[in-house]
Amino acid sequence: MLSVAILAAGKGTRMESSLPKVLHKISGKSLLQRVIDSCVELKPDQIFVITGHKSKEVQKSIPNDKKIHFVIQEPQSGTGHAIQILCREVKNHEGKLLVLNGDVPLIRPSTLKRLLYLHDSKNADVSLITTKKTNPHGYGRVFTNGDFIERIVEEKDCNDLERENPLINAGVYCFNWNNLSSIIKSLQSNNNQKEIYLTDTVSLLKNSLGLEVEDNGELQGINNRIQLSECEESIQNSIKEKHMLNGVTFINKASCSISEEAEIGKDVIIEANTHIRGNTKINSHCIIGPNTFIENSNVGLNCEISNSTVYASQIIDSIKIGPYSHIRPNCKISSFSKIGNFVEIKNSKLEEESKVNHLSYIGDSIIGSSTNIGAGTITANFDGQKKHQTKIGKNSSIGANTVFVAPINLGESVTTGAGSVITKDSKDNSLAISRTKQVNIKNWKRKKS
């Protein structure tokens, strides 16, 4: 039986934030969720998340899962105290207990599997991950005798000689839970921090082993915003290198960010300051950016999107968007269409070869194929209580500065006069025009103020 305990009770004072430390995000996912995801690949029987500071907020952040249970640590008196509470709350101590920190988000499932294998093969009481750091400041030092770990001394309890030891504790443990439960109550807070250390279990258990791994960044704990940024950079470099090896070009890699879920086809060019988030798919031969944000959208082949934002929409093939276009959720822009500068589209479908070239708002609309929407066109879709739809048939020509007061239904090949306010439906092959006749008054003199 494999149980997992994730320590997530701390406040994270050095983050200088009202948000619990473990809820800060890297590449769109919280530190805690990343640790949980790594553990899920081990197929544990149960996961215990030990919370304390703002426990309700932490619990709310985790999707419901019958295998995930929450234990509250009050007060927060150290890592050993957290496990003391867990052992008291949970009566069945069968099998292995894997203990991780909720602020070490880059830990790999493959590394955890190696730790579990070592633990099982050596029938250990406790196995833990260690690594050597050039600058071990802030970490507990690990002292060994052959293959066995004798003791761990926390940074603030080290003397000058002990601080020179580069072998550090990564804070990832695998215990024989029954053996741990037999000594866990004996842990005391007789140290400089006046906390109960989980590391003290090492000297109390007979068979304590270490798995030394290379310091490649996966064991980086996060205590401040600098370390948070470093982990974000590490993940982003890994994501972008994967895409580059698969045929994607980044013009300025450092200025871009890509979600882990995103899919990008071959021969896509990502210009500077472009951000692709969520479950976005960009198909081959596109040019995206510069200064573009795309989230949870599907972009087809041969598209160009520059200086624009696209949210939760479908962009089919051979479409040009931008500059300065805003595509809001639930839009479908069909092939060979053009969306120009300062155009906003929301909850609308544009059929093939439609053009909305500039300075327009299209909301809750269906635009037929080969229709041209003139500059300054607005669909007035909200009557103060609910939204209404505008339908414009194919091959239509909408004059500049036309306002459609929805609900409106225009047939095919309809033309509207520039500056018209359209309030009534119009049938196929018609001209719709609604504006006052121009009057020129000769010798007009303005009144003096």
URNORSUL-V858071 format. One record per helix or strand of 2 or more residues. SS is the DSSP state (a for helix, b for strand). FROM is the first residue (numbers start at 1). LEN is the number of residues. If there is no record, write none. Layout:
SS,FROM,LEN
SS,FROM,LEN
//
This chain:
b,2,7
a,13,3
a,21,3
b,25,2
b,29,2
a,31,10
b,46,6
a,55,6
b,68,5
a,79,11
b,96,6
a,109,13
b,126,7
b,141,5
b,148,6
a,155,3
a,160,4
b,167,10
a,177,10
a,198,7
b,208,5
a,225,21
b,249,2
a,253,3
b,257,2
b,263,2
b,269,2
b,274,4
b,281,2
b,287,2
b,292,4
b,298,2
b,304,2
b,309,3
b,314,2
b,320,2
b,326,2
b,332,2
b,338,9
b,349,2
b,355,9
b,365,3
b,372,2
b,378,3
b,390,3
b,397,2
b,403,3
b,408,3
b,415,2
b,421,2
b,431,2
//
